[in-house]
């Protein structure tokens, strides 16, 4: 399996895997909104929310690591969770508690998607 992954071009994998990851995260966001009884956005607004969350959390990681403010894994995970919940709260126009529930549910669904894909790849190879 490792030799198969090493033989692919990283740029090609990035151009294929990144959009598929964004589609999966947008789909998980829509499912999480439905489970948490929040207004479910259409696919394009959900994908744009996922992109904004991606850029915001990427910037947060750069700022924390560049300024040596990374206090530990727990604080970094909490900041990412709160940042994602705030972005969802403003973009979907819901309360912060509902947005936090949507964020946690979305993380669960993304984990299920990754686990399912890893099990499928192990079965194929």
Secondary structure, DSSP 8 states (H G I E B T S, - for coil): -HHHHHTS-HHHHHHHHHHHHHHHHHHHHHHHHHHTT-----HHHHHHHHHHHHHHHHHHHHHHHHTT----HHHHHHHHHHHHHHHHHHHHT--HHHHHHHHHHHHHHHHHHHHHHHHHHHHH-
